[in-house]
C-alpha cells in the first residue's frame, strides 16, 4: 500500500475553519448566557406586586411613628453599652472578630492600640468597643 492514503487530510481547510468558528460561537453564546443569569440578580418582581409592597411598607412606617416606644420615657437618658472583652483564639482575625460583635475591625484595633493586624496572638484579651 502507498502512503498517500495516510497523508490525505480527513477534512478540508474550509471545513476545519467552519467547525472552529462554530465552536467559538457556541462557547461565546454559553458565556453570555452564564453571565446574563449570574448578573441578573434573581427573579424579577412584577410591577404591581412591587407597588403593593411599597404601600404596605409606608403603612407600617406610619403605624410605628404613631406608637411611642415602650420602655423609654421622654427626657430619660439611655445608658451607654459597656465595652466587652474577647479572648483571641488561634486563627482569629480582627475582621472576623468585628463581624462576630458587629463592630468595625478598625475600631477594635484602635481601642486596643493595634497597628499591625498580624500582631494578634492566641490568648490575647481584646476590648470590643460599644457599637
N, C-alpha and C positions, 0 to 999 in steps of 0.2 A: 504494500500500500504506500501511497505517496503522502508526504507531509502537508499537502495542500489542504486537505480536509481539516486538519487541526489548526491551521493558521488562519482560516477564514473566520471573520467575526460573526457572532451569532446575530447581533443587531447592527443595523447601520448607524452611522453617526447621527443621522436625523432622528431615528427612533430613540436613541440614548438621550438626545437633547430634550425631547418632549417628555420622556419618562422622568428625567431630572427636574424639569420645570414643573411638572405635575406634583412631584414630591415636595418641592419647595413651596408651592402654592398651598398644598394640604397642610404643611407644618405652619405656615403663616396663618391660615384660617383657624387652626386649632389654638394657636397662641392668642389671636384676637378674641376668640370665644372664651378662653380661660380668663383673660384679662377683663373682659366685659362682666362676667359673673363675679369675679373677685372684687372688682371696684364698684360694683353696682350697689352694694350695701344692703342687700336683703330685699324682701318683698315690698312693693310699693303699696301705700295705703290709698284707697280710693278717696278722691277729694271730699266727698260728702262725709265720710267717716272721720276725716281729719278735722273738718269744721265742727262736727258734733263734739269731738274730744276737746277742742279749744273752748267751746261754750261750757262744757262740764267743768273744765279747769277754772274758768272765770267764776262760775257759781261757787266752787269750793273756796276760792280765794276770798270772795265776798263773805261767805259764812265764817271763815276763820277770822277775818278782821272784825266782825261784829261781836264775837265772843271773846271776853278777856281771858288771858292765860291763867290757868289755875296755879296757885302756889306763889305767885309774885304779886305783891301789893304795891300800888303806886307809891313812889318815894322811897321804897325799900331798896337797899343796895344788895347786890348779889356778890357773895363771897367768891374770890378768885379760886380757881382749882389749883391745888398744891402740886408742885412738880413730883414726878415719880422717879424711881430708880430702876435700873435694869442691869443684870449681870451678863456680860458678853459671853456668848457660847462660841465654841470653835467653829470657824467658818462664817460667823456673822459679819455683815457689812452695815455701815451707817444707813445706807439706803433701805435695806431690809428692816432694820430696827425702826426707822422712820415710818415705813409702811405699817408695821405692826401697831405702832402707837398713834398713827395718823398725824404725824408731825414731820415737817420738812427736815431732811437729814442735816442740812446746813445749820439749823437751829440747835440740833443735838451737838454737832461739832463745836459750835460757838459756846454753848453752855458748859462744855467740858474742856474747852481750850485745846481742841484737837485741830491741828493744821494739816496733818497727813492722814488720809483715810486708812492707809496701810498700817497705822500705828496702833490699831485695836489689838488687844490681847485677850485671850480667853480668861475669864475670871475677873476682868476689869469691871468696876461698877460705874455706870453712866447715869448722869442726871438727865431725865427726859423733861424738857420744859413743858409748861402748860400750853394747851392748844390755843 
